[in-house]
């Protein structure tokens, strides 16, 4: 009498990486990050965690707090030095990423 095959057993993966392979992973390329790092001083506190920040050359930009700073409840006041990221495509707006002091 021949042995019956087991039912409900584990099936081997059909692909080497496992899963269906439907979605491709996004490869993060360092060349994609085109933001410019700047430092400035907070001059005006606006509503909704927005700030008017003066850069070294005398220019002013509108900046908002990054999500991690908001999550950790880091407070910013007038006169604080901050580090910001600015897009090269819109130089009037920035994201505050670090409070220097």
LINPE-V515204 format. One record per pair of residues at least 4 apart in sequence whose C-alpha atoms are under 7 Angstrom apart, sorted by the first residue. I is the first residue (numbers start at 0). J is the second residue. If there is no record, write none. Layout:
i & j
I & J
I & J
This chain:
i & j
12 & 17
14 & 18
33 & 86
34 & 84
34 & 85
34 & 86
34 & 87
35 & 84
35 & 85
35 & 86
35 & 87
36 & 82
36 & 83
36 & 84
36 & 85
37 & 82
37 & 83
37 & 84
38 & 54
38 & 80
38 & 81
38 & 82
38 & 83
39 & 52
39 & 53
39 & 54
39 & 55
39 & 80
39 & 81
39 & 82
40 & 52
40 & 53
40 & 54
40 & 78
40 & 79
40 & 80
40 & 81
41 & 50
41 & 51
41 & 52
41 & 53
41 & 77
41 & 78
41 & 79
41 & 80
42 & 51
42 & 52
42 & 53
42 & 77
42 & 78
43 & 50
43 & 51
43 & 77
44 & 49
44 & 50
44 & 51
44 & 77
45 & 49
45 & 50
48 & 63
48 & 64
49 & 61
49 & 62
49 & 63
50 & 61
50 & 62
50 & 63
51 & 59
51 & 60
51 & 61
51 & 62
52 & 59
52 & 60
52 & 61
52 & 62
53 & 57
53 & 58
53 & 59
53 & 60
54 & 58
54 & 59
60 & 91
60 & 92
60 & 93
61 & 91
61 & 92
61 & 93
62 & 92
62 & 93
62 & 94
62 & 95
63 & 93
63 & 94
63 & 95
64 & 68
64 & 69
64 & 94
64 & 95
64 & 96
65 & 69
65 & 94
65 & 95
65 & 96
66 & 70
67 & 71
68 & 72
68 & 73
69 & 73
75 & 79
79 & 100
80 & 98
80 & 99
80 & 100
81 & 95
81 & 97
81 & 98
81 & 99
82 & 95
82 & 96
82 & 97
82 & 98
82 & 99
83 & 93
83 & 94
83 & 95
83 & 96
83 & 97
84 & 93
84 & 94
84 & 95
84 & 96
85 & 90
85 & 92
85 & 93
85 & 94
86 & 90
